[in-house]
């Protein structure tokens, strides 16, 4: 089945759907006619969001509160949907956390929290939902990574490393599933106007001084991610400047990339 002809009236599961890019992606998929399963830790906020989306777009919305950093969360989520007889056709792995600051000043438990959600949680969701897609020979996966996946980022070291994992896994699975009817896409936004980035900016005078040109609009980023997912693209980097930076980063020698990233990272701290 050609990617552009993937039927819209199916079910999209979106993690981290209560705010930021996840919330904007939920609107994109609802606008496209998808039924939704919205997942986040905040059940009350999801319920209000579900009522709005169902009323505005006339789609079925199911809400499931879950902390995907827990080792058993993905399995419990899959079991709950199986009991409800809800098959997932599009999996959007958006849930993630960011911690800004020096590595040695960040508590060990916080590093582990980033890995547990950004890496382990995402991988567990793929393991639970993708096999059924491959069996049906139909499905889409959208993993939200970051342009931080393309280069080392001092002051965001653990976060960047987790997103590099997401990008690498996405590219590997995209090739592994080629011809299967299942596509895997990585959305790699730059700095985007979301609550998570606002929290990091509040901790850093350097980030707060970034020009508005470098801060992406959350709805525009989500719209690009939605189109890329439905078209079966492997990597989408929203924004001309972000795209140019990633291309240059992949072409530059590793030592030069480290020096540049180091200088920029230290100046922002």
N, C-alpha and C positions, 0 to 999 in steps of 0.2 A: 504494500500500500504506500503510495507516495505521501510524503510528509505533509504536503499542502492540502491533501484530501482527508486528513485525519478528522473524524467526525467530532463536532463540537459538543453535542448533547451527551456528554459523559461526565464522570465524577473526577474532580481534582481535589487531592488532599494537599493542604498547604500548612506547613508548620511555621511557628513564629508568626501567626496570622493576625495577632492582636494590635500590631503597630508597625510603623515604618514600611519597608519594602514589602513585607509579607501582607500587610493590610492592603497596600496598593495593588499587589498581585491578585489578591482575592477579588477585588473589583474588576480587574482585567478579565479574569476567568469567568466571573459572573456575567459580565457584559458579553462575553463570547458564547454564553448559553450553557456553560458547565454547571452541573450541580456541584456543591462544595462540601468538603469536610474540613473544618477549621480547627486547628490544634495550637494550643499555647498553654502556658501555666495559668493565665488569668481567665477563668471560666466565665465570670460575670461580664467582662468586657467583650468576650467573644459572643455571648448571647445577644447583647445589644447590637453588635455588628451584624450578626446573622439576621436579626429582624429587619435591619435596614436594607441589606442586600436582597433578601427574599422579597421585600416589598417593592424595591426599585427595579429589580431585574426579573422577578417571577421565577426564581430558581429555588431548588430544594437545598437547604443549608443544614448540615449536621455539625454540632459543636461537641468537641471532646477535649476536656482539660487534661493536660499531661505534662510532666517534667521529663523531657527527652534526655536529660543528662543522667537519669537513673538507668542502670543496666537492663532492667526488665521492662522499661516503658514502651519500647517499640513493639515487643511481643504482645504486651497487654492491649495496646492500641489495635494491632492486627486482629487479635482475638475478639475484641469488642465489635469491630466492623464485620467480622465473619458472622457473629451472632445476629447482627442486623441485616445480613445479606447484602452488604454494600461492597461492590468491587471497585477498586481504584484504578482508573485509567491514566491519570496524570499525577505524579508524585512531585511535589515542590518542596525541596529541603531548604527552607529559608531560616529556620531557627538557628541562632548563633549568638555568641557573646564576644565582646571586645574589651580588652583591658589596655589602657594606655599608661606608659611609665617605664622607668628603668627596671630591667629584669630582676636585679638584686633587691629592689625595694618592693617588689610584688610578692605577697605571701605565697608559699608553695601550694596551698590549697586552691588559690585563684588560678595558678597555671593549670592545675589539674581540672578545674571547672571548665576552662576553655577547651581542653582536650576532650573531656567527657562529652560535651555537647557538640562542639564543632566537628570533631572527628568520630568519636565512638557512637554518638547518637545518630549522626547522619548515616554512618555505615550500617548501623542496625536497621534503620528505616529502609535502606536499599535492600538489605538481605531479607526483610519481611515482605516487601511489596513487589519487587522487580521479578522474582521467579514466576509469579502468576501472569505478569505481563508477557514474559517470554513464552510461556505456555499458550497464552491466547494469541500470540504473535501480533500484539497491538499494545502500544503504550508510549508514554512520554515521561521523561524525568528532567526536572530543572533543579540543578544544584546551585545555590547562591554562594559564590566564592568572593573574590575581591581582586582588584589590581595588585594588592599586596601579595598575591600568590606568585607574582612574576619576579620579585626581587626581595632581598633581605630588607627588613625595615627595623632599624634600631628604635627602641621605644614601643614597638609593636611586635617584638620578636616572636612570642608564642602565638599570637593571633595570626601573623603572617605565615608562620610555619603550618598552622592548621589549615589555612586557606590554600597553601601550596599543595597540601595533601588532597584537598577537595578537587582542585584543578587536575592534578595527576590522575586521581581515581576516575574523574569524569572522562578524560581523554582515553584512558585505558578501556573503560566500559563502552564508550562510543564505538571503538574499534571491535571489541569483543562481540557486541550485539549487532554489528553491521549485517544487514540483510535479514534480521530477525523480526522486523516490524516494530522494534523498540528503539527509540533514540534517547540519547543522554546529552544534556546541554549544561554548560557552565556559564552563569551570568557573573561577570567580573566588574562590578561597579567601582568607581573611584569614591572619593569622599561624597557622601550623599546626605541631604538634609533630613536626618532621622533622629528620633530621641536618643538612640545609642550613640550616634556621633556627637550630638549636642552635649551629652554627659562627658564624653572624652574631651571635647573642646573646652568645657568649663574647668578642666584640670590643667589645661595647657595654654599659656599665653601665646605660644608659637602657632598652635592650630587656630586660635581665635583670630589671628591676623591674616589668615588665608583670604585671598580675594574671592569675591562671590563667583567669579568666572570658573573657579576650580571646584565649586560645590554643586553637585548634581541635584536636579529636581526629582523627588521620589517617584512621582507619577510617571515622568518620562523614562526613568530607569526601569520601572516595572513594565511599562508598555514595550520597551525593547526586549526585556526578558521574556515576556509573553509571546511576542512575535517569533523570537529565536527558538523558543521551545516548540511552538506549533509548526515551525518550518524545519525542525530537526537539525538546526545548526549545532555545532559542537561547542564553540566558544563565542560569546558576545561580550564585547567591552563597550559599554555606552559612553558616548562623548568622544569627539574628535581628538582632544588633547590626551585623554586617557588612552585611547587606542594608539596614538603616536608614541606615547611613553612606553607602552607594553612592547610594541614592535622594536623600539630602540633598545629596550632592556634585553630582549632576547638576542639581539644582534651584538650587543656590547660584550667585551671580555668580562669574565666574572670578577676579576680583581678591580676593574674600573667601576663596575656596577656597585660593588661593596663600598668603595671609597665614596662614591656620589651619595649612595643611600645613607652611609654613615654620617657624612657632613650634614645632610638635610635632617636626618633624624636627631642628631645632637643639637642642632640649632632650634628645633621645635620644642626641646625639653626645657 
